Amino acid sequence: MLKGKHIIVGITGSIAAYKAAALVRLLVKEGAEVKVVMTELAKQFITPLTVATLSKHPVMVEFYNPENGDWHSHVDMGLWADLYLIAPATANTIGKMAHGIADNLLLTTYLSAKCPVMIAPAMDLDMYRHPATQNNLSILRSYGNLLIEPAEGELASGLVGKGRMAEPEEIVAFIHHYFHRRDDLAGKRVLLTAGPTYEKIDPVRFIGNYSSGKMGFALAENFAERGAEVILVAGPVPLQTRHPRIRRINVESAAEMYDAVMGESESCQIIVSCAAVADFRPKHREAAKIKRGKEDLVLELEPTADIAAALGAKKKAGQLLVGFALETNDEECHAIQKLHHKNLDLIVLNSLQDANACFGYDTNKVTLIDRSGQPSHYALKSKQEVAEDIVNKIASMI
């Protein structure tokens, strides 16, 4: 199932490094071409000769091999790979990855990789649940890296808990699933909105909101990774897209977003309105900055166009329309009303009552509700994982 895939396996200095031999063997057996990068400390747990024999390629540890004059280019490896798998990944390496430290070949290759990166942590339970490690893993997830959760069981220290590297068979199954799901939306065109809109009051002030765009951008990357062609209409956020199948249209105001969406919607099978569009804008925009000192200043507002409702009104047969609802009370009731009022097929409910979710956070907690009205509740997860859940639901509906 992995025939033709180029996979780099990074091995770090953990007792779990012995599992890398079976892991490499399984990947090669599946048809993948495997190259291995090891840290210097990893050699104390498994020999490069063992891994080289199984991978059928010399193992890379140093930037330069004085024995044969070979230069191991981390840039070339980063371009060669379809997947970079770091297994086992120690707390030390995870911390360095999260903060851009590149003091060995494994880490410079990570920073050069253009491909997806999977991380299989291995460490003692106290190290794994330490706030520093959890924060570093959260950072890596926010970069789009994929975490292969460690298992619970007896650890090398003799303690029992979470921290054991996933078994090689489980890791290969995770890779299978990833590559299989990458094509399940091939041929689909997805229109997606993300971020806030800014409605100008004068040349230096605006009405806006706290949306960071992180949820929408995570959705765009997930759709693209699964084969879809994505048109991302983005409000003013500093985020960047990575996947070449994403075409980005930058807008500022709700009116600009409306025009962009309406211009692209006819050719799209899936439309996801994730943006936090301002509901109101100033009725009159001042040409010059409003000076301090005006007493009883009144700002008259008018409603902006309702993009989701406009899309629902013109929805074609075969189109799937997804909306988002951010609520503070009676959440599910309001979300279901919005679902039907705007002719949506699916609504993603966020609540400001949930800690570490919604605006500004790297995590989110959502409830998905389709036209049956039955809610599906999900736990707090990284926005990349939430995007996976949402796209899985959408894929199942089409």
Disulfide bonds with the S-S distance in Angstrom:
none
